Amino acid sequence: MKRIAQIINSNKVLFKNFTSLSILQIANYIFPIITLPYLVRVLGPEKYGLVSFATAFAAYFTIITDYGFNLSATQEISVNRNDKKRISEIFSSVFTLKVSFFILSSIIFFAIVFLVPQFQNHLLLFFITFLGVLGTALFPLWFYQGIEKMNYILVINVSVRLITTALIFVLIKDENDFIKLATLNTFAQFIIGIVGLVVAFNKFQIKYILPEKELLKMQLKNGWNLFLSTVWINLYTTSNVFILGLFAPANVVGYFAAADKIRLAFQGVLSTMSQSVFPYVNKLLSESYERFINFNRKLFKVALSAGTIISVTLFLFAEPLVNIVLGKDYEPSVLVLRVIAWLPLVIFLSNVLGIQTMLPMNKHKSFAIILFFAAMINLILSFILVPKYYEIGTAISVFATEIFVTLAFFVFIKKNKILIV
């Protein structure tokens, strides 16, 4: 016990952030898990799949507005946290770019939905879902991560999610209320974004300084490889639901999306670890390479243990989980869940090797190249398997791609003699 107390005491900020993010992730996944059994039954596979398809489409534009700032700006703020003027400059330049990217995204969005017939049957749904992109763009997650004040993220998110969760049970009564669900999701993102900005400006004395062109160029340069990495990552994560929706009926999209929600709920601890540890390992590396390596070596062992437990649990209890959470109409989701049950283990390991090790060491280009090939592999597999095997083809494509990513990171780490494994 004394040893544990010493470890916690020596890493107070990390422990506090991890605790805050743990509570946040529990909330982020508990609330959907509470509403998921209700929504999948009330909306049915078709309408639930339609909302999932619209959400996946909107996620492409979130990639554009995020650009890579959640990692690059987090890094920059983390190492400049004691320089208030510098932080305001970083904040202003990133905020300006994110708003500019949203305007660009809007032009692309309207061009697509008005030119492609498939989107015109549910224009209102796609429009409302797209507005959520603005809310996400406004929320300065990268700022709070950089200064390691995760408790503010916790309070803002949990408060809003609690309200919207209650409203779901009040307002969503039948399958025709799928538009209301999209509206509630967008409302939540908007409120979180606005409150996050207000707190940043008032509590932390952030001042908006009209950024110079050179500073904007620097932010674009810093985030470029990370932006590419994010694009490639989303091509084999978010795109799966979108590609499935192009080839399969909406109810089939619902089978996959619902099973994936269960997987993500179990995998929530990964986001906690990644978001809380990333600024810490950057700071650690700037102080001592040896401590950085030792920390990541321990982190890898934790990821291996936690990932194994979660994946085995998901695989063994896939059928009862689907029956209890989703209901009898989602029987095809059982096999989907068994295939993707191993993703938490694989993704936990790739996160430590890639995000927590390669990125702090500025191996951004190699990181992006690996993810580019992963995206290509996923697209090829998807267009081969999905038209024939629908949701199972999607599940196999995702799993095979994540295996490739983890193995590629592992080979890179070994080849460059980075001794964390």
C-alpha positions as CSV (number, residue, x, y, z in Angstrom):
1,M,0.0,0.0,0.0
2,K,2.9,2.3,0.8
3,R,4.4,1.7,-2.6
4,I,1.1,2.4,-4.3
5,A,0.8,5.6,-2.4
6,Q,4.3,6.7,-3.4
7,I,3.5,6.0,-7.1
8,I,0.3,8.0,-6.9
9,N,2.0,10.8,-5.0
10,S,4.8,11.1,-7.6
11,N,2.4,11.2,-10.5
12,K,-0.4,13.3,-8.9
13,V,-1.3,15.2,-12.1
14,L,-1.3,12.1,-14.2
15,F,-3.4,10.2,-11.6
16,K,-5.8,13.1,-11.2
17,N,-6.3,13.4,-15.0
18,F,-6.6,9.7,-15.4
19,T,-9.3,9.6,-12.7
20,S,-11.2,12.5,-14.3
21,L,-11.0,10.9,-17.7
22,S,-12.0,7.5,-16.3
23,I,-15.1,9.0,-14.8
24,L,-15.7,10.9,-18.1
25,Q,-15.3,7.8,-20.2
26,I,-17.5,5.8,-17.9
27,A,-20.2,8.5,-18.3
28,N,-19.7,8.7,-22.0
29,Y,-20.3,5.0,-22.4
30,I,-22.7,4.4,-19.5
31,F,-25.1,7.0,-20.9
32,P,-25.2,5.4,-24.4
33,I,-25.4,1.9,-22.9
34,I,-28.4,3.1,-20.8
35,T,-30.1,4.5,-23.9
36,L,-28.9,1.9,-26.5
37,P,-31.3,-0.9,-25.5
38,Y,-34.2,1.6,-25.6
39,L,-33.2,3.2,-28.9
40,V,-32.5,0.0,-30.8
41,R,-35.9,-1.3,-29.8
42,V,-37.9,1.9,-30.4
43,L,-36.2,3.0,-33.6
44,G,-35.6,-0.6,-35.0
45,P,-32.6,-1.7,-37.0
46,E,-33.6,0.4,-40.1
47,K,-33.9,3.8,-38.5
48,Y,-31.1,3.2,-36.0
49,G,-28.9,2.2,-39.0
50,L,-30.0,5.3,-40.8
51,V,-28.9,7.6,-37.9
52,S,-25.6,5.7,-37.7
53,F,-25.0,6.2,-41.4
54,A,-25.6,9.9,-41.1
55,T,-23.3,10.1,-38.1
56,A,-20.6,8.3,-40.0
57,F,-21.0,10.7,-42.9
58,A,-20.7,13.7,-40.6
59,A,-17.6,12.2,-39.0
60,Y,-15.7,12.8,-42.3
61,F,-16.1,16.6,-41.7
62,T,-15.0,16.3,-38.1
63,I,-11.7,14.9,-39.5
64,I,-11.3,18.1,-41.5
65,T,-12.0,20.5,-38.6
66,D,-9.9,18.5,-36.1
67,Y,-7.1,18.4,-38.6
68,G,-4.7,16.7,-36.1
69,F,-4.8,19.5,-33.5
70,N,-6.0,17.1,-30.8
71,L,-2.5,15.8,-30.9
72,S,-0.2,18.5,-32.3
73,A,-1.8,21.4,-30.3
74,T,-1.9,19.2,-27.2
75,Q,1.9,18.7,-27.6
76,E,2.6,22.3,-28.1
77,I,0.4,23.6,-25.2
78,S,1.9,20.9,-22.9
79,V,5.4,22.1,-23.4
80,N,4.4,25.8,-23.2
81,R,1.9,25.6,-20.3
82,N,3.8,28.1,-18.2
83,D,3.8,30.8,-20.9
84,K,0.4,32.4,-20.9
85,K,1.1,34.6,-24.0
86,R,2.3,31.7,-26.0
87,I,-0.7,29.6,-25.0
88,S,-3.1,32.4,-26.1
89,E,-1.2,32.6,-29.5
90,I,-1.5,28.8,-29.9
91,F,-5.2,28.8,-28.9
92,S,-6.1,31.7,-31.2
93,S,-4.3,30.2,-34.3
94,V,-5.8,26.7,-33.8
95,F,-9.3,28.1,-33.1
96,T,-9.1,30.3,-36.2
97,L,-8.1,27.4,-38.4
98,K,-10.8,25.1,-37.0
99,V,-13.5,27.6,-37.8
100,S,-12.1,28.1,-41.3
101,F,-12.1,24.4,-41.8
102,F,-15.7,24.2,-40.8
103,I,-16.6,26.8,-43.4
104,L,-14.7,24.7,-46.0
105,S,-16.5,21.6,-44.8
106,S,-19.9,23.3,-45.1
107,I,-19.3,24.0,-48.8
108,I,-18.2,20.4,-49.4
109,F,-21.2,19.1,-47.4
110,F,-23.8,21.0,-49.3
111,A,-22.3,20.1,-52.7
112,I,-22.5,16.4,-51.8
113,V,-26.0,16.2,-50.3
114,F,-27.5,18.2,-53.2
115,L,-25.7,16.4,-56.0
116,V,-25.9,12.8,-54.7
117,P,-29.5,11.4,-54.9
118,Q,-28.9,8.9,-52.0
119,F,-28.7,11.8,-49.5
120,Q,-31.8,13.7,-50.7
121,N,-34.4,11.3,-49.2
122,H,-33.3,12.4,-45.7
123,L,-31.8,15.9,-46.2
124,L,-33.0,17.1,-42.8
125,L,-31.3,14.2,-40.9
126,F,-28.0,14.8,-42.7
127,F,-28.2,18.6,-42.1
128,I,-28.9,18.3,-38.4
129,T,-26.2,15.7,-37.9
130,F,-23.7,17.9,-39.8
131,L,-24.3,20.8,-37.5
132,G,-22.9,18.7,-34.7
133,V,-19.5,19.1,-36.5
134,L,-19.5,22.8,-35.5
135,G,-20.0,21.9,-31.8
136,T,-17.1,19.5,-31.9
137,A,-14.9,22.1,-33.7
138,L,-15.7,24.7,-31.0
139,F,-14.7,22.5,-28.1
140,P,-11.0,23.0,-27.2
141,L,-10.3,19.5,-26.1
142,W,-6.6,19.9,-27.1
143,F,-6.3,22.9,-24.8
144,Y,-7.6,21.1,-21.7
145,Q,-5.5,18.0,-22.5
146,G,-2.4,20.2,-23.0
147,I,-2.7,22.0,-19.6
148,E,-3.8,18.6,-18.0
149,K,-7.0,20.0,-16.6
150,M,-9.3,17.1,-17.5
151,N,-11.7,17.8,-14.6
152,Y,-13.2,20.7,-16.6
153,I,-13.9,18.4,-19.5
154,L,-15.5,15.9,-17.0
155,V,-17.9,18.4,-15.5
156,I,-19.0,19.9,-18.9
157,N,-19.5,16.6,-20.6
158,V,-21.2,14.7,-17.9
159,S,-23.6,17.6,-17.1
160,V,-24.7,17.8,-20.7
161,R,-24.9,14.1,-21.3
162,L,-27.0,13.6,-18.3
163,I,-29.6,16.1,-19.6
164,T,-29.7,14.7,-23.1
165,T,-29.9,11.1,-21.8
166,A,-33.0,12.1,-19.8
167,L,-34.5,13.9,-22.9
168,I,-34.1,10.8,-25.0
169,F,-36.5,8.8,-22.8
170,V,-38.9,11.7,-22.8
171,L,-38.9,12.6,-26.5
172,I,-38.1,9.4,-28.5
173,K,-41.3,7.3,-28.6
174,D,-41.3,5.5,-32.0
175,E,-39.3,5.0,-35.1
176,N,-40.4,8.3,-36.6
177,D,-38.5,10.2,-33.9
178,F,-35.1,9.4,-35.4
179,I,-34.8,13.1,-36.4
180,K,-35.3,14.1,-32.7
181,L,-32.4,11.7,-31.8
182,A,-30.1,13.5,-34.2
183,T,-31.2,16.9,-32.9
184,L,-30.4,15.9,-29.3
185,N,-27.0,14.6,-30.3
186,T,-26.2,17.9,-32.1
187,F,-27.6,19.9,-29.2
188,A,-25.3,18.1,-26.8
189,Q,-22.2,18.8,-29.0
190,F,-23.1,22.5,-29.3
191,I,-23.6,23.1,-25.6
192,I,-20.3,21.2,-24.8
193,G,-18.4,23.3,-27.4
194,I,-19.8,26.7,-26.2
195,V,-19.3,26.0,-22.5
196,G,-15.8,24.7,-23.1
197,L,-14.9,27.9,-24.9
198,V,-16.4,30.1,-22.2
199,V,-14.5,28.3,-19.5
200,A,-11.2,28.5,-21.4
201,F,-11.5,32.3,-21.9
202,N,-12.8,33.2,-18.5
203,K,-11.2,30.7,-16.1
204,F,-7.8,30.5,-17.8
205,Q,-7.5,34.1,-19.1
206,I,-7.1,33.0,-22.7
207,K,-7.1,36.0,-25.0
208,Y,-7.9,35.9,-28.6
209,I,-5.0,37.3,-30.6
210,L,-5.5,37.7,-34.3
211,P,-2.9,35.2,-35.5
212,E,-0.2,36.1,-38.0
213,K,0.1,34.2,-41.2
214,E,3.4,32.6,-40.1
215,L,1.8,31.2,-37.0
216,L,-1.1,29.7,-39.0
217,K,1.3,28.1,-41.4
218,M,3.3,26.7,-38.5
219,Q,0.1,25.1,-37.0
220,L,-0.8,23.7,-40.4
221,K,2.7,22.2,-40.8
222,N,2.8,20.8,-37.2
223,G,-0.6,19.1,-37.7
224,W,-0.2,17.9,-41.3
225,N,1.2,14.4,-40.8
226,L,-1.2,13.9,-37.9
227,F,-4.0,15.1,-40.1
228,L,-3.1,12.5,-42.7
229,S,-2.8,9.9,-39.9
230,T,-6.3,10.9,-38.8
231,V,-7.7,10.6,-42.3
232,W,-6.2,7.1,-42.7
233,I,-7.4,6.0,-39.3
234,N,-10.9,7.2,-40.1
235,L,-10.8,5.4,-43.4
236,Y,-10.7,2.1,-41.6
237,T,-12.8,3.1,-38.6
238,T,-15.6,5.6,-39.3
239,S,-15.7,4.7,-43.0
240,N,-16.8,1.1,-42.2
241,V,-20.3,2.1,-41.3
242,F,-20.4,4.5,-44.3
243,I,-19.2,1.9,-46.8
244,L,-21.6,-0.7,-45.4
245,G,-24.4,1.8,-45.8
246,L,-23.5,2.1,-49.5
247,F,-23.9,-1.6,-50.2
248,A,-26.4,-2.9,-47.6
249,P,-29.9,-2.0,-46.3
250,A,-30.2,0.3,-43.3
251,N,-31.2,-2.5,-41.0
252,V,-27.9,-4.3,-41.8
253,V,-26.0,-1.1,-40.9
254,G,-27.9,-1.2,-37.6
255,Y,-26.7,-4.7,-36.9
256,F,-23.1,-3.7,-37.2
257,A,-23.4,-0.3,-35.6
258,A,-25.2,-1.7,-32.5
259,A,-22.6,-4.4,-32.0
260,D,-19.8,-1.9,-32.4
261,K,-21.5,0.3,-29.7
262,I,-21.1,-2.6,-27.2
263,R,-17.5,-3.1,-28.2
264,L,-16.7,0.6,-27.8
265,A,-18.3,0.7,-24.4
266,F,-15.9,-2.0,-23.3
267,Q,-13.0,-0.3,-25.0
268,G,-13.7,3.0,-23.3
269,V,-10.8,2.7,-20.9
270,L,-8.4,3.1,-24.0
271,S,-9.6,6.6,-24.6
272,T,-9.1,7.4,-20.9
273,M,-5.5,6.0,-21.0
274,S,-4.6,7.7,-24.3
275,Q,-6.0,11.2,-23.5
276,S,-4.5,11.3,-20.0
277,V,-1.2,9.7,-20.8
278,F,-0.3,11.5,-24.1
279,P,0.5,15.0,-22.6
280,Y,2.3,13.2,-19.8
281,V,4.6,11.1,-22.0
282,N,5.5,14.2,-24.1
283,K,6.5,16.0,-20.9
284,L,8.4,12.9,-19.7
285,L,10.4,12.6,-22.9
286,S,11.4,16.3,-22.7
287,E,12.8,15.6,-19.3
288,S,14.3,12.1,-19.6
289,Y,14.5,9.6,-22.4
290,E,15.1,6.7,-20.0
291,R,12.1,7.5,-17.9
292,F,10.0,7.8,-21.0
293,I,11.1,4.3,-22.2
294,N,10.6,2.8,-18.7
295,F,7.1,4.3,-18.4
296,N,6.0,3.1,-21.8
297,R,7.4,-0.4,-21.1
298,K,5.1,-0.6,-18.1
299,L,2.2,0.9,-20.1
300,F,2.6,-1.8,-22.8
301,K,2.2,-4.5,-20.1
302,V,-0.9,-2.8,-18.7
303,A,-2.4,-2.6,-22.2
304,L,-1.7,-6.3,-22.9
305,S,-3.3,-7.4,-19.6
306,A,-6.3,-5.1,-19.8
307,G,-6.9,-5.7,-23.5
308,T,-6.8,-9.5,-23.1
309,I,-9.4,-9.4,-20.2
310,I,-11.7,-7.1,-22.2
311,S,-11.5,-9.0,-25.5
312,V,-12.0,-12.5,-23.9
313,T,-15.0,-11.2,-22.0
314,L,-16.6,-9.8,-25.1
315,F,-16.0,-12.9,-27.1
316,L,-17.3,-15.3,-24.4
317,F,-20.4,-13.2,-23.5
318,A,-21.3,-11.9,-27.0
319,E,-24.6,-13.7,-27.2
320,P,-26.0,-12.7,-23.8
321,L,-24.7,-9.2,-24.3
322,V,-26.5,-8.8,-27.6
323,N,-29.7,-10.4,-26.2
324,I,-29.8,-8.2,-23.1
325,V,-28.6,-4.9,-24.6
326,L,-30.0,-5.0,-28.2
327,G,-32.9,-7.6,-28.1
328,K,-34.1,-10.4,-30.3
329,D,-34.3,-8.3,-33.5
330,Y,-30.5,-8.0,-33.5
331,E,-29.5,-11.7,-33.6
332,P,-27.1,-11.1,-36.5
333,S,-25.1,-8.7,-34.2
334,V,-23.8,-11.7,-32.2
335,L,-21.4,-13.0,-34.8
336,V,-20.3,-9.4,-35.6
337,L,-19.5,-8.9,-31.9
338,R,-17.5,-12.1,-31.8
339,V,-15.3,-11.0,-34.7
340,I,-14.7,-7.5,-33.4
341,A,-14.3,-8.7,-29.7
342,W,-10.5,-8.9,-30.3
343,L,-10.2,-5.2,-31.3
344,P,-9.7,-3.8,-27.8
345,L,-6.6,-6.0,-27.3
346,V,-5.2,-5.2,-30.7
347,I,-6.0,-1.4,-30.4
348,F,-4.7,-1.1,-26.9
349,L,-1.3,-2.4,-28.0
350,S,-1.2,-0.3,-31.2
351,N,-2.0,2.8,-29.1
352,V,1.0,2.4,-26.9
353,L,3.3,1.6,-29.8
354,G,2.0,4.4,-32.0
355,I,0.4,7.3,-30.2
356,Q,2.2,7.0,-26.9
357,T,5.7,6.1,-28.3
358,M,6.1,7.1,-32.0
359,L,4.3,10.5,-31.9
360,P,6.2,11.9,-28.8
361,M,9.4,10.9,-30.6
362,N,8.3,12.9,-33.7
363,K,8.0,9.8,-35.9
364,H,4.9,11.5,-37.4
365,K,5.8,10.6,-41.0
366,S,6.4,6.9,-40.4
367,F,3.2,6.9,-38.3
368,A,1.2,8.4,-41.2
369,I,2.7,6.0,-43.8
370,I,1.7,3.0,-41.8
371,L,-1.8,4.3,-41.4
372,F,-2.0,5.1,-45.1
373,F,-1.3,1.5,-46.0
374,A,-3.8,0.4,-43.4
375,A,-6.5,2.5,-44.9
376,M,-5.7,1.1,-48.4
377,I,-5.9,-2.5,-47.0
378,N,-9.2,-1.7,-45.4
379,L,-10.7,-0.1,-48.5
380,I,-9.7,-3.1,-50.7
381,L,-11.0,-5.6,-48.2
382,S,-14.2,-3.7,-47.7
383,F,-15.0,-3.4,-51.4
384,I,-14.3,-7.2,-51.8
385,L,-16.1,-8.5,-48.6
386,V,-18.9,-6.0,-47.8
387,P,-21.0,-6.4,-51.0
388,K,-21.1,-10.2,-50.5
389,Y,-20.9,-10.6,-46.7
390,Y,-22.4,-7.3,-45.5
391,E,-21.9,-6.7,-41.7
392,I,-19.6,-9.7,-41.3
393,G,-17.4,-8.5,-44.2
394,T,-17.1,-5.2,-42.5
395,A,-16.1,-6.8,-39.2
396,I,-13.5,-8.9,-40.8
397,S,-12.1,-5.9,-42.7
398,V,-11.8,-3.9,-39.5
399,F,-10.1,-6.7,-37.6
400,A,-7.6,-7.5,-40.3
401,T,-6.7,-3.8,-40.7
402,E,-6.1,-3.3,-37.0
403,I,-3.9,-6.4,-36.9
404,F,-1.8,-4.9,-39.7
405,V,-1.4,-1.6,-37.9
406,T,-0.3,-3.2,-34.6
407,L,2.3,-5.4,-36.4
408,A,3.6,-2.5,-38.5
409,F,4.1,-0.4,-35.4
410,F,5.8,-3.3,-33.6
411,V,8.2,-3.9,-36.5
412,F,9.0,-0.1,-36.6
413,I,9.7,0.0,-32.8
414,K,12.0,-3.1,-33.0
415,K,13.8,-1.9,-36.1
416,N,14.5,1.5,-34.5
417,K,15.7,-0.2,-31.2
418,I,13.1,1.6,-29.1
419,L,13.1,-0.8,-26.2
420,I,9.6,-0.7,-24.8
421,V,8.7,-4.3,-25.8
